[in-house]
Amino acid sequence: MMGQQKKEDDDLLKSFENDEWKSVKDIESEKARYAGYASDTFQKKKRINIRLSEQDLTRLKAKSLEEGIPYQTLISSLIHKYVTGQIRP
């Protein structure tokens, strides 16, 4: 386990040293966005089970990696946005 952590640390350092990191233009907006994700994660009221096609789940997981959030949080966020009218069918 320690070897894996060292590799991840080395990869992050190398990425930083190669100027691959970009500054966030509106840090306050980003903080609020991720605070919302965290809040949604901790306000779980009910648990549900849902069956998805393997292809849809794979795509959801890829999108969640792009967003930097757990895929369950992404699914919850999408459902919340749909039921509150923020996204339409």
Backbone as CSV, one residue per row, in Angstrom:
resi,resn,N_x,N_y,N_z,CA_x,CA_y,CA_z,C_x,C_y,C_z
1,MET,0.825,-1.199,0.000,0.000,0.000,0.000,0.861,1.252,0.000
2,MET,1.919,1.244,0.783,2.784,2.423,0.850,3.418,2.706,-0.509
3,GLY,3.760,1.647,-1.263,4.348,1.836,-2.581,3.407,2.561,-3.525
4,GLN,2.131,2.218,-3.448,1.120,2.863,-4.288,0.994,4.343,-3.931
5,GLN,0.997,4.659,-2.651,0.898,6.055,-2.214,2.100,6.850,-2.704
6,LYS,3.296,6.282,-2.609,4.512,6.956,-3.074,4.420,7.226,-4.569
7,LYS,3.943,6.245,-5.335,3.815,6.425,-6.778,2.833,7.562,-7.087
8,GLU,1.700,7.578,-6.372,0.726,8.652,-6.595,1.320,10.006,-6.240
9,ASP,2.054,10.068,-5.140,2.707,11.323,-4.745,3.723,11.757,-5.800
10,ASP,4.516,10.808,-6.288,5.516,11.120,-7.314,4.851,11.597,-8.602
11,ASP,3.734,10.947,-8.972,3.012,11.353,-10.181,2.461,12.771,-10.043
12,LEU,1.923,13.097,-8.861,1.416,14.457,-8.635,2.536,15.485,-8.712
13,LEU,3.653,15.180,-8.081,4.786,16.095,-8.096,5.294,16.307,-9.522
14,LYS,5.412,15.234,-10.273,5.872,15.335,-11.659,4.903,16.179,-12.488
15,SER,3.604,15.962,-12.290,2.587,16.729,-13.002,2.709,18.211,-12.681
16,PHE,2.908,18.519,-11.408,3.064,19.912,-10.982,4.321,20.522,-11.589
17,GLU,5.421,19.800,-11.530,6.685,20.307,-12.059,6.645,20.502,-13.568
18,ASN,5.787,19.761,-14.273,5.642,19.893,-15.718,4.622,20.963,-16.105
19,ASP,4.213,21.790,-15.126,3.249,22.871,-15.351,1.940,22.392,-15.963
20,GLU,1.486,21.211,-15.533,0.236,20.668,-16.045,-0.974,21.165,-15.249
21,TRP,-0.735,21.833,-14.149,-1.826,22.326,-13.316,-2.243,23.700,-13.799
22,LYS,-3.536,23.967,-13.742,-4.054,25.257,-14.178,-4.790,25.916,-13.009
23,SER,-4.643,27.213,-12.900,-5.344,27.963,-11.859,-6.829,28.025,-12.178
24,VAL,-7.617,28.027,-11.136,-9.062,28.155,-11.283,-9.388,29.637,-11.391
25,LYS,-10.175,30.003,-12.393,-10.476,31.411,-12.615,-11.345,31.994,-11.508
26,ASP,-12.383,31.278,-11.118,-13.304,31.784,-10.102,-13.324,30.805,-8.935
27,ILE,-12.353,30.944,-8.044,-12.172,29.992,-6.950,-13.388,29.937,-6.034
28,GLU,-14.038,31.064,-5.797,-15.202,31.066,-4.910,-16.348,30.245,-5.502
29,SER,-16.541,30.368,-6.801,-17.577,29.587,-7.472,-17.263,28.096,-7.392
30,GLU,-16.016,27.749,-7.588,-15.602,26.341,-7.511,-15.762,25.802,-6.092
31,LYS,-15.410,26.617,-5.096,-15.588,26.196,-3.702,-17.070,25.909,-3.428
32,ALA,-17.931,26.806,-3.884,-19.370,26.633,-3.674,-19.869,25.378,-4.383
33,ARG,-19.379,25.144,-5.586,-19.777,23.958,-6.352,-19.432,22.683,-5.597
34,TYR,-18.200,22.592,-5.124,-17.776,21.377,-4.431,-18.377,21.277,-3.027
35,ALA,-18.674,22.395,-2.414,-19.380,22.366,-1.132,-20.774,21.777,-1.337
36,GLY,-21.394,22.115,-2.458,-22.698,21.549,-2.791,-22.629,20.045,-2.967
37,TYR,-21.574,19.575,-3.648,-21.391,18.128,-3.816,-21.241,17.460,-2.453
38,ALA,-20.439,18.054,-1.586,-20.212,17.481,-0.258,-21.514,17.470,0.539
39,SER,-22.247,18.560,0.474,-23.513,18.649,1.200,-24.490,17.590,0.711
40,ASP,-24.588,17.435,-0.597,-25.476,16.421,-1.168,-25.082,15.027,-0.700
41,THR,-23.795,14.785,-0.598,-23.305,13.477,-0.181,-23.737,13.159,1.241
42,PHE,-23.710,14.150,2.130,-23.997,13.902,3.529,-25.469,14.048,3.896
43,GLN,-26.315,14.435,2.951,-27.737,14.599,3.245,-28.562,13.423,2.729
44,LYS,-27.990,12.256,2.755,-28.689,11.079,2.269,-29.860,10.762,3.190
45,LYS,-31.028,10.638,2.599,-32.229,10.351,3.375,-32.686,8.908,3.171
46,LYS,-32.663,8.454,1.939,-33.149,7.124,1.598,-32.159,6.446,0.660
47,ARG,-32.094,5.164,0.773,-31.248,4.372,-0.107,-32.147,3.716,-1.152
48,ILE,-31.683,3.695,-2.388,-32.418,3.009,-3.446,-31.462,2.081,-4.179
49,ASN,-32.035,1.110,-4.837,-31.269,0.244,-5.732,-31.766,0.513,-7.137
50,ILE,-30.860,0.541,-8.075,-31.222,0.812,-9.458,-30.350,-0.054,-10.367
51,ARG,-30.945,-0.540,-11.407,-30.190,-1.340,-12.369,-29.903,-0.474,-13.587
52,LEU,-28.641,-0.441,-13.974,-28.205,0.312,-15.149,-27.490,-0.635,-16.093
53,SER,-27.509,-0.283,-17.361,-26.721,-1.086,-18.287,-25.247,-0.880,-17.952
54,GLU,-24.454,-1.876,-18.247,-23.021,-1.775,-17.968,-22.411,-0.594,-18.721
55,GLN,-22.868,-0.375,-19.941,-22.352,0.734,-20.762,-22.676,2.092,-20.122
56,ASP,-23.918,2.249,-19.627,-24.281,3.514,-18.977,-23.468,3.733,-17.711
57,LEU,-23.279,2.681,-16.918,-22.502,2.811,-15.693,-21.050,3.169,-16.001
58,THR,-20.489,2.562,-17.015,-19.118,2.881,-17.418,-19.002,4.341,-17.831
59,ARG,-19.975,4.816,-18.581,-19.966,6.223,-19.009,-20.152,7.165,-17.820
60,LEU,-21.036,6.793,-16.884,-21.230,7.608,-15.681,-19.942,7.705,-14.878
61,LYS,-19.255,6.587,-14.731,-18.009,6.589,-13.977,-16.954,7.451,-14.672
62,ALA,-16.910,7.401,-15.998,-15.956,8.236,-16.743,-16.279,9.717,-16.541
63,LYS,-17.569,10.068,-16.617,-17.976,11.462,-16.408,-17.648,11.915,-14.990
64,SER,-17.847,11.025,-14.020,-17.565,11.405,-12.630,-16.077,11.662,-12.433
65,LEU,-15.236,10.899,-13.127,-13.797,11.153,-13.053,-13.453,12.518,-13.643
66,GLU,-14.108,12.867,-14.760,-13.889,14.184,-15.365,-14.283,15.301,-14.403
67,GLU,-15.378,15.083,-13.681,-15.876,16.081,-12.732,-15.127,16.044,-11.401
68,GLY,-14.452,14.940,-11.131,-13.715,14.813,-9.885,-14.596,14.516,-8.681
69,ILE,-15.706,13.819,-8.933,-16.623,13.465,-7.854,-16.961,11.980,-7.948
70,PRO,-17.392,11.375,-6.850,-17.816,9.971,-6.911,-19.013,9.799,-7.844
71,TYR,-19.088,8.641,-8.494,-20.174,8.458,-9.464,-21.547,8.445,-8.799
72,GLN,-21.629,7.968,-7.550,-22.915,7.993,-6.860,-23.376,9.438,-6.632
73,THR,-22.443,10.320,-6.342,-22.767,11.736,-6.150,-23.234,12.350,-7.461
74,LEU,-22.589,11.972,-8.559,-23.013,12.466,-9.872,-24.443,12.025,-10.178
75,ILE,-24.750,10.756,-9.922,-26.101,10.252,-10.164,-27.106,11.014,-9.309
76,SER,-26.795,11.189,-8.033,-27.680,11.928,-7.132,-27.887,13.358,-7.611
77,SER,-26.807,13.989,-8.054,-26.884,15.361,-8.548,-27.769,15.450,-9.789
78,LEU,-27.622,14.504,-10.690,-28.441,14.498,-11.911,-29.920,14.326,-11.568
79,ILE,-30.216,13.412,-10.656,-31.608,13.212,-10.243,-32.154,14.476,-9.591
80,HIS,-31.371,15.077,-8.706,-31.806,16.311,-8.038,-32.082,17.416,-9.055
81,LYS,-31.165,17.590,-9.999,-31.363,18.632,-11.015,-32.603,18.355,-11.852
82,TYR,-32.866,17.100,-12.164,-34.045,16.756,-12.958,-35.329,17.053,-12.183
83,VAL,-35.412,16.601,-10.925,-36.656,16.780,-10.180,-36.902,18.234,-9.777
84,THR,-35.848,19.053,-9.762,-36.026,20.474,-9.447,-36.159,21.326,-10.716
85,GLY,-36.227,20.670,-11.876,-36.444,21.389,-13.133,-35.218,22.060,-13.708
86,GLN,-34.034,21.756,-13.169,-32.823,22.366,-13.688,-32.367,21.726,-14.994
87,ILE,-32.790,20.496,-15.239,-32.564,19.843,-16.530,-33.890,19.242,-16.999
88,ARG,-34.071,19.192,-18.264,-35.315,18.702,-18.844,-35.038,17.406,-19.612
89,PRO,-36.081,16.563,-19.720,-35.927,15.304,-20.467,-35.687,15.550,-21.944
